[in-house]
Amino acid sequence: MSSVISSLLWMMFFTTAINAFSFSGGCHKGASGFSSTALHVSELHIPGYAQSKLPFILQDEDLVVEDARSGSSQPTLTRVEEQEYKDEDYSSLIPYETGHLLHKTTNPFFSEDECQRIVQEAETIATQMGWTKNRHGNYPTTDIPIVELPDTLKFFRLALEERIYPLLRKQFGEFLPGGGQSLRVADGFIVKYDAEGGQTELKPHRDGSVLSFNIALNPATDFEGGGTWFNSLNDAVKIEQGEVVSHASGVLHGGHGISTGRRYIMVCFVILEGYDSWSMRFYNNVRNL
């Protein structure tokens, strides 16, 4: 399937999805976090993923390391070492076929130092360009794209190959075509929730991708509330610094509000290259679960 045809199919699908998901009445927050919702997908620029995925592809420069032991000033290339995961490395919710649509890691995925470096770079860049507030048309977040953070982007490209893609294949590989070998991040950004005059929540929505994940970048003690709310659970899934929540993008979810403090998370949308028709069917199958 050519890239042009692929893009047109995605555009037709998500235009149909938006019409099918729309209800009147809007959203309002209730005791469970959210009690009613306008059901929309959050991404309208799916054809743009053909280009937006490119910065997240591993580069040779990401593997360059200085070998102090050799006494040579010449850099050397390290090799990608994929992390192996076991069932006990995460818990699973929302059953689907032979697997699950929602997972939460049981231990930190990024170290405290890695998380702090990402937040620090985001805040530093924000002093120069500001936090963006309108990149995602229907459901905007206060965020900075990872592509604007050079140190984070380089670190993240290698982390995708060694840690994140292997984790997603383990979690969702039972029903992903090809075992998920063609997973590709198409958009990634750092979100900032701020109870002092900033964005505090994100209304229920569906993402325009196959899988989504978010990683907590600061300790849960820094804020009150938070977590990712899922309609299927009527509750929020909360994680500690460095832990990951991953889920099918089509399930209804939202950013549970914070009442004090600041909350930072990394959010990414993941597509499955070469499986556009399957991706559309999968999205339709899970959107009401």
QUIPE-V810678 format. One record per backbone hydrogen bond with DSSP energy under -0.5 kcal/mol. CO is the residue of the C=O (numbers start at 1). NH is the residue of the N-H. E is the energy in kcal/mol with one decimal. If there is no record, write none. Layout:
co->CO nh->NH e->E
co->CO nh->NH e->E
This chain:
co->2 nh->6 e->-2.6
co->3 nh->7 e->-2.4
co->4 nh->8 e->-2.3
co->5 nh->9 e->-2.5
co->6 nh->10 e->-2.2
co->7 nh->11 e->-2.4
co->8 nh->12 e->-2.6
co->9 nh->13 e->-2.6
co->10 nh->14 e->-2.7
co->11 nh->15 e->-1.9
co->12 nh->16 e->-2.1
co->13 nh->17 e->-2.6
co->14 nh->18 e->-2.2
co->15 nh->19 e->-1.8
co->16 nh->20 e->-2.4
co->17 nh->21 e->-2.2
co->18 nh->22 e->-1.1
co->21 nh->39 e->-0.9
co->28 nh->35 e->-1.9
co->28 nh->36 e->-0.8
co->30 nh->33 e->-1.4
co->36 nh->28 e->-1.0
co->37 nh->39 e->-0.7
co->38 nh->40 e->-1.0
co->40 nh->206 e->-1.8
co->42 nh->138 e->-0.5
co->45 nh->48 e->-1.4
co->46 nh->49 e->-2.3
co->47 nh->50 e->-1.4
co->48 nh->51 e->-1.4
co->48 nh->52 e->-2.5
co->49 nh->53 e->-1.7
co->51 nh->54 e->-1.3
co->53 nh->56 e->-1.4
co->54 nh->57 e->-1.7
co->59 nh->62 e->-1.2
co->60 nh->63 e->-1.7
co->61 nh->64 e->-0.9
co->63 nh->78 e->-2.8
co->65 nh->67 e->-0.6
co->65 nh->76 e->-2.9
co->66 nh->68 e->-1.1
co->67 nh->70 e->-0.7
co->67 nh->71 e->-0.5
co->67 nh->72 e->-0.6
co->68 nh->71 e->-0.6
co->76 nh->65 e->-3.0
co->80 nh->82 e->-0.6
co->86 nh->89 e->-2.0
co->87 nh->90 e->-1.3
co->89 nh->106 e->-2.3
co->89 nh->107 e->-0.5
co->91 nh->104 e->-2.4
co->93 nh->101 e->-0.7
co->93 nh->102 e->-1.7
co->94 nh->101 e->-2.6
co->96 nh->99 e->-3.0
co->99 nh->96 e->-2.6
co->101 nh->248 e->-2.0
co->102 nh->93 e->-2.9
co->103 nh->246 e->-2.2
co->104 nh->91 e->-2.9
co->111 nh->115 e->-2.4
co->112 nh->116 e->-2.4
co->113 nh->117 e->-2.3
co->114 nh->118 e->-1.8
co->115 nh->119 e->-2.2
co->116 nh->120 e->-2.7
co->117 nh->121 e->-2.3
co->118 nh->122 e->-2.3
co->119 nh->123 e->-2.6
co->120 nh->124 e->-2.1
co->121 nh->125 e->-2.7
co->122 nh->126 e->-2.1
co->123 nh->127 e->-1.1
co->124 nh->127 e->-0.6
co->125 nh->128 e->-1.3
co->125 nh->129 e->-2.4
co->126 nh->130 e->-1.7
co->132 nh->143 e->-2.4
co->135 nh->137 e->-0.8
co->141 nh->143 e->-1.0
co->142 nh->192 e->-2.8
co->143 nh->132 e->-2.5
co->144 nh->190 e->-2.7
co->145 nh->148 e->-1.8
co->146 nh->149 e->-2.2
co->148 nh->150 e->-0.6
co->149 nh->153 e->-3.0
co->150 nh->154 e->-2.0
co->151 nh->155 e->-2.1
co->152 nh->156 e->-3.1
co->153 nh->157 e->-2.3
co->154 nh->158 e->-1.2
co->155 nh->159 e->-2.1
co->156 nh->160 e->-2.5
co->157 nh->161 e->-1.3
co->158 nh->162 e->-2.4
co->159 nh->163 e->-2.7
co->159 nh->164 e->-2.3
co->160 nh->165 e->-3.0
co->162 nh->83 e->-3.7
co->163 nh->167 e->-1.5
co->164 nh->168 e->-2.7
co->165 nh->169 e->-2.5
co->166 nh->170 e->-1.8
co->167 nh->171 e->-2.3
co->168 nh->172 e->-3.0
co->169 nh->173 e->-1.5
co->171 nh->100 e->-0.5
co->172 nh->175 e->-1.6
co->172 nh->176 e->-1.1
co->176 nh->179 e->-1.8
co->177 nh->180 e->-1.7
co->178 nh->181 e->-1.0
co->180 nh->183 e->-1.4
co->182 nh->273 e->-2.2
co->184 nh->271 e->-2.8
co->187 nh->269 e->-2.6
co->188 nh->146 e->-2.3
co->189 nh->191 e->-0.6
co->189 nh->267 e->-2.9
co->190 nh->144 e->-1.7
co->191 nh->193 e->-0.5
co->191 nh->265 e->-1.9
co->193 nh->263 e->-2.5
co->194 nh->198 e->-1.5
co->195 nh->197 e->-1.2
co->199 nh->194 e->-2.4
co->200 nh->258 e->-1.5
co->202 nh->255 e->-1.5
co->205 nh->253 e->-2.2
co->206 nh->42 e->-3.1
co->207 nh->209 e->-1.1
co->210 nh->249 e->-2.1
co->211 nh->270 e->-3.3
co->212 nh->247 e->-2.7
co->213 nh->268 e->-2.4
co->214 nh->245 e->-2.4
co->215 nh->266 e->-2.3
co->216 nh->242 e->-3.3
co->219 nh->222 e->-2.0
co->220 nh->223 e->-1.2
co->222 nh->262 e->-0.9
co->224 nh->259 e->-1.9
co->224 nh->260 e->-0.7
co->227 nh->229 e->-0.6
co->227 nh->256 e->-2.1
co->228 nh->237 e->-3.1
co->229 nh->254 e->-2.0
co->230 nh->233 e->-0.7
co->230 nh->234 e->-1.8
co->230 nh->235 e->-1.2
co->235 nh->230 e->-2.5
co->236 nh->238 e->-0.6
co->237 nh->228 e->-2.5
co->240 nh->243 e->-2.4
co->242 nh->109 e->-3.6
co->242 nh->110 e->-1.3
co->243 nh->216 e->-1.8
co->244 nh->105 e->-2.4
co->245 nh->214 e->-2.4
co->246 nh->103 e->-2.8
co->247 nh->212 e->-2.7
co->248 nh->251 e->-1.4
co->249 nh->207 e->-2.0
co->252 nh->231 e->-2.1
co->253 nh->205 e->-2.9
co->254 nh->229 e->-2.6
co->254 nh->256 e->-0.8
co->255 nh->202 e->-2.1
co->257 nh->226 e->-2.0
co->260 nh->224 e->-1.5
co->261 nh->195 e->-2.6
co->263 nh->193 e->-3.1
co->264 nh->217 e->-2.7
co->264 nh->218 e->-0.7
co->265 nh->191 e->-3.1
co->265 nh->267 e->-0.5
co->266 nh->215 e->-2.2
co->267 nh->189 e->-2.4
co->268 nh->213 e->-1.9
co->269 nh->186 e->-2.8
co->269 nh->187 e->-1.2
co->270 nh->210 e->-1.9
co->270 nh->211 e->-2.1
co->271 nh->184 e->-2.1
co->271 nh->273 e->-0.6
co->272 nh->275 e->-1.6
co->275 nh->279 e->-2.5
co->276 nh->280 e->-2.1
co->277 nh->281 e->-2.1
co->278 nh->282 e->-2.9
co->279 nh->283 e->-2.3
co->280 nh->284 e->-2.0
co->281 nh->285 e->-2.2
co->282 nh->286 e->-1.8
co->283 nh->287 e->-1.4
co->286 nh->289 e->-2.0
